[in-house]
Amino acid sequence: MAPKPMEPFARKVFRGVLVLELAGVVGAYLLFQGMDASRDFRNTMHRRFPSVLEVYYKSNEWAGIYGIREADMDAWAAKKS
């Protein structure tokens, strides 16, 4: 008896990795869109996951969009007062 080839297993692993990668890209896109659309959501991210919000700010600055961070900080400071 010849051993079974690994090809079906390798296909399943590849398919699983591909699905996980696609889910990660879609999740990152939806997270970016949520932060882009809502200052309140950015405030929640600022409190819970500041490093994720920092990536959002940096990606916008790399794209040439400045002033979002400052506008958020001003709005949140005014809200506290």
VENFEN-V57604 format. One record per residue. N is the residue number from 1. RES is the residue in one letter. PHI is phi in whole degrees, -180 to 180 (NA if undefined). OMEGA is omega as a letter, one per 30 degrees, with the letter a starting at -180 (999 if undefined). D_FIRST is the distance of its C-alpha to the first C-alpha in Angstrom with 1 decimal. Layout:
N/RES/PHI/OMEGA/D_FIRST
N/RES/PHI/OMEGA/D_FIRST
//
This chain:
1/M/NA/l/0.0
2/A/-84/l/3.7
3/P/-67/l/6.5
4/K/-69/l/9.0
5/P/-71/a/12.0
6/M/-84/a/15.2
7/E/-57/l/17.3
8/P/-62/l/18.1
9/F/-65/l/19.0
10/A/-64/l/21.2
11/R/-64/l/22.9
12/K/-65/l/23.8
13/V/-64/l/25.2
14/F/-60/l/27.1
15/R/-63/l/28.5
16/G/-63/l/29.5
17/V/-64/l/31.3
18/L/-63/l/33.0
19/V/-65/l/34.2
20/L/-63/l/35.6
21/E/-65/l/37.3
22/L/-63/l/38.9
23/A/-63/l/40.1
24/G/-65/l/41.7
25/V/-66/l/43.4
26/V/-64/l/44.8
27/G/-63/l/45.9
28/A/-64/l/47.7
29/Y/-63/a/49.4
30/L/-66/l/50.6
31/L/-65/l/51.8
32/F/-63/l/53.7
33/Q/-64/l/55.2
34/G/-63/l/56.3
35/M/-71/a/58.0
36/D/-71/a/59.5
37/A/-93/a/61.1
38/S/-137/l/62.5
39/R/-68/l/64.6
40/D/-63/l/64.2
41/F/-66/l/60.4
42/R/-64/l/61.0
43/N/-65/l/63.2
44/T/-61/l/60.5
45/M/-65/l/58.1
46/H/-63/a/60.9
47/R/-77/a/61.2
48/R/-95/a/57.5
49/F/-135/a/55.6
50/P/-61/a/58.0
51/S/-68/l/55.4
52/V/-68/l/53.9
53/L/-65/l/57.5
54/E/-62/l/58.1
55/V/-64/l/55.1
56/Y/-61/l/56.7
57/Y/-61/a/60.1
58/K/-63/a/58.7
59/S/-65/l/56.7
60/N/-69/l/59.8
61/E/-65/l/61.9
62/W/-64/l/59.4
63/A/-83/l/59.8
64/G/92/l/63.5
65/I/-104/a/64.4
66/Y/-111/l/66.7
67/G/99/a/68.7
68/I/-68/a/66.3
69/R/-60/a/66.1
70/E/-66/l/69.9
71/A/-64/l/70.5
72/D/-64/a/68.1
73/M/-62/l/69.8
74/D/-64/a/73.2
75/A/-65/a/72.3
76/W/-70/l/70.8
77/A/-68/l/73.8
78/A/-67/a/76.2
79/K/-69/l/74.3
80/K/-71/a/74.7
81/S/-74/999/78.4
//
